[in-house]
Amino acid sequence: CDPGVAVDRFFYALYSPKKSVLMPLLLGTACSEVTETLAKIVPYWNIVQVSFGSTTPALSDSTEFPLFMRTVAPDSSHNSARISLIKHFGWDTVTTLSQTGDMYSLAVNDLVTELEQANITCTATITFAENDYKDQLFTLKELDTRIIIGSFSPQLAPKVLCEAWRLGMHGGDYAWILPDDTIDLSGMTGDWWHAGPDDCSPSQLSQTMNGMIIVKSHATVFGDDASYSGLSSPDFTTELAKKGVSVSRFAAQTYDAVWSMALALKRTEYILNKKNMSMTQYNHTRRDLAVKLLKQLRRLHFVGVSGPVSFDGADRVGITAFYQMQGHSIRRIAVFTPEDRELIMNCPGCAATRWPGGHPPAARRVFRLRIVTVAPAAFLAMACLASVGMTLALAFLAFNLHFRRHKSIKLSSPRLNNMAAAGCALVYGAVILLGLDHATLPDSDGYFPAICTARVYLLSAGFSLAFGSMFTKTYRVHRIFTRSRSGVVKNKLLQDTQLISLICVLLLIDGLVVTLWVTLDPMQRHLRNLTLEISPQDRAVVYQPQVEVCRSQHTNGWLGALYVYKGLLLVVGVYMAWETRHVKIPALNDSQYIGMSVYSVVITSGIVVVLANLMSDQATLAFVTITSLILASTTSTLALLFLPQLAHILAGERADPVVQSLGLKIECNTRRFVTDDRRELQYRVEVQNRVYRREMAQLELELARLEKQLSQDPVDPSHVSSSASIPQRNPSISGGLPMLLLSVLPPVIPRASWPSANPSSMRRGTVAFSSQPDLEPNGPRRSLADIYRLHQRRETEGPNRLGVFQRLFSLFGSRPNSRKTSTASFTGVASALRVHMGYIAGLVPGTKAASSCQ
């Protein structure tokens, strides 16, 4: 396609001395650039040029190209067909994209004019050069129009389509309409897309081309009808194959161009003969004969092998065919006939239109705002559950107040439980407020800020009351069992009053933070945009979902402060619950359930915070999930705190009007402890058992030390005297469990006395307290003094046996003055310790020493 070479060949044919025949007609060419150059030259020699492949609209200008004709329809002749196709799919908005140059831009300009006349909006007419097509494609994408009518060179087409793939301008949302000059249909069955740029693979180009519509002239005769020459389209192809000629792109149009020239010469000769003239009189100066020949060409109307042949000016009026890329194959989908201006979608040999998205793409997006609200059914269900939970919390609160003097209720710190029940009720109320939105409040602009504020207040206060109560209980148990090592705990912080004060401090912090928030940075109703949604009924409609949120200028900062403050409480609470996970004591009858409640609240709080940020786009799902977790955690807390107490009361226990505390009750006229619970008795025996075993271990160590001294060399009397000074040891209750038992007694009740035993109980290996009744009320009761006198009497019955006090008195009564005396003193100390060990061992259940006290 070199215009210079074409002109050279033209003049060579015109002035060659070997050519004696004149040239009234010139056939060619297929390249528009070459044809334009020759079409400007041939009028000077009065030669009529007939092209079979040049489709540029510029050649339609009869003023500039007066002796030009073509048997191929130009690109502009398909504009009416394009408009009919656009209307068929209901597209009312398109965009044109063309390469610079008249060859590509003229047809597009003509199309824009016709689009306006057909009431179809052309959003933009974009023209690009070879070096800026990427920028222009990006501009086209920003316009958000989905129907693109393009016209550019086949060399640039792979690059443009590759960039379109990178920008996502393909698939079911876009429709590309290109001329056959841009996409060479003859190469579609081959590897056309393998010649694309290096940054795009063939599969990527294939994705862009899938669903593309290609416009071209219909180059065959419908069915098996014969042409004017007597050949049908299949016969023409067969004949060429027999002669060894491959079927080119414009083979049929070339054959019809020759027939057109022959028919025009025949008719012109016939007309000239009537005037006693002939085409033999033609030479390159006879303009009149050239014009007559051109006129007969324009009047031709016959059926060629490429279909019906007729002309409108210099252009052929041909049938337009629409093809669509469906995967790697190209299928004809429609035919447009210019005579009746009808678009035939079910033509013979036509396939059904197939779009990547299953539906024709939308011409433009119609944006509609839609507020996403919580589903009414979901809100109603959760509101009912929250109401039931609130009723349950208030019922437990009334139950706790009514049975506040009952022993099991008093052991569980009823005032702290009351605060926990009140906090749970506030949380249930906040759950209902979380579901209020535009669906339930039509005038949400006026009420929403107040609802946002109420949500924060209720959730913060409810959390501090409910979790704060469990936190303080856990702190008390942790304080007793991990920090105190001996003695009676007298820390005032362990009293309910001080623990309630700690909860009030937490409430004060909550109130201060939230009040500063709503005062300095008040919350307002804000609509947050979610992901766009395409209507399944009409792809042209795009919904912009919006969800109502509470937002202030520094929402993240305020929420961060609350999260850090609450998070520290949760971390400390779960740490103390883990440290005291093995504590199960009747003195605090709900201690084993407090840790479970703490774990539940911590896990649920973490999940709720995460889901609230991850599922914010789905209003109903987020509301149901978050509120379900909150309801489950709150209800489990109520159940763990109050159901055990309810079970104790339903089991038959009744409240006693006498002041009760810690499983012990005080009789009216005495300060002795009596137990009304076998379990409490067993627990006290276990406590004393541990104490005595610890004392036995200490005495064993002391005895071993003294025996070691006896086995050594004689020592100085003064040293023996000082070493023999055995400090008196009294059993003391130390450690976590004994310390708790004694620390929780009321201030007016003295510490439990040392254990006493009777012969029957000693034989069973059990211990009874002198401050408690026997399990067998008819049996005798013995005190510690009685047991000691019984033991002393048994020691003095045998010959030469002294009591413990007598031996100690003889040991410390006088200072030894000789080695024999010191040795006897050590022997006496050892014997005394053995007897003392036997005495203590007899008091510990399950030891062999108990038999010595019988």
Number of C-alpha atoms within 10 A of each C-alpha: 12 10 16 12 10 16 16 11 11 16 10 12 14 16 10 10 8 8 11 9 8 13 16 20 19 17 16 21 22 19 17 21 16 19 26 19 16 22 26 15 16 21 19 12 16 23 27 24 24 28 27 25 23 27 26 23 22 20 24 22 13 14 8 14 21 21 25 27 28 31 29 31 29 25 25 21 26 24 21 21 24 21 16 17 19 18 13 11 12 13 20 17 20 22 21 23 23 24 20 17 12 14 22 25 24 19 22 25 16 15 23 21 12 15 21 11 10 14 10 17 15 19 15 16 16 18 21 17 14 14 7 10 20 18 12 15 21 14 13 21 15 9 13 15 21 25 23 20 20 21 27 25 17 14 13 16 17 23 21 19 25 26 21 18 19 13 13 13 23 22 18 18 21 25 26 21 21 20 22 19 19 19 21 14 17 12 10 14 11 10 11 16 21 15 13 21 17 10 10 19 14 17 12 17 24 19 19 23 25 24 27 22 23 24 25 23 24 20 22 22 19 17 11 12 16 19 20 14 14 13 18 23 22 15 14 22 17 15 12 13 12 10 8 9 12 11 14 9 14 17 20 22 24 25 17 26 24 16 16 24 21 14 16 21 20 15 17 22 19 15 16 15 12 9 9 8 15 15 18 8 8 17 17 16 12 14 16 11 23 23 16 17 24 25 15 18 26 19 14 16 13 17 20 27 30 27 24 22 22 21 20 14 18 24 25 22 24 27 24 24 22 25 24 25 22 19 15 16 10 19 20 22 23 24 25 25 17 16 9 7 12 13 21 15 18 13 14 13 11 17 16 12 19 18 20 18 12 9 14 20 22 24 24 22 15 14 14 12 12 12 18 21 21 24 16 13 10 15 22 14 12 21 20 13 18 24 17 13 22 21 14 18 26 17 13 22 22 14 16 22 15 11 19 18 20 23 24 29 27 21 21 21 18 21 20 22 24 22 22 27 30 21 26 32 25 23 28 29 21 23 25 19 16 18 24 18 23 18 15 14 12 10 11 17 14 12 16 22 20 16 21 21 18 16 21 19 20 21 20 24 24 26 24 27 29 28 27 29 26 28 26 22 26 25 20 18 21 20 18 22 18 13 11 16 13 14 16 19 18 11 11 10 16 19 13 17 12 14 22 19 12 17 21 15 14 21 19 14 17 22 16 11 18 19 16 13 20 18 10 12 15 19 22 22 21 16 15 15 16 16 10 14 14 16 11 10 7 12 18 20 17 19 19 18 19 20 21 19 17 18 18 18 12 14 14 11 12 17 15 13 12 17 13 11 14 18 16 12 18 22 13 14 25 23 17 21 27 16 16 22 16 11 17 13 15 17 21 21 19 22 25 19 17 23 27 18 24 26 18 17 26 18 14 18 19 12 15 18 12 11 14 14 10 11 15 16 18 14 17 20 15 19 23 18 16 23 24 17 17 22 21 15 22 28 19 16 25 21 18 17 22 21 14 16 24 17 12 15 17 10 9 8 12 14 16 12 8 13 14 18 19 19 21 19 19 17 12 8 6 7 13 18 20 18 17 13 12 10 12 17 21 13 17 19 19 17 18 23 18 17 18 19 17 16 19 19 12 12 18 15 11 15 19 12 12 19 14 10 16 18 8 8 7 13 14 13 17 13 10 20 19 10 12 18 12 14 6 5 9 7 13 15 22 19 18 18 20 20 20 22 22 18 18 18 18 12 9 8 13 12 15 16 14 15 21 21 24 21 17 12 17 22 17 12 19 20 24 25 23 20 18 18 17 20 13 8 8 7 12 11 18 16 17 16 10 14 18 13 11 14 17 16 12 14 16 13 10 9 7 7 12 17 16 21 11 13 17 19 11 15 23 16 10 9 15 18 11 11 14 10 15 24 18 15 23 20 16 18 24 20 16 21 20 16 15 15 18 19 19 20 22 24 27 25 22 15 14 12 18 22 16 14 20 14
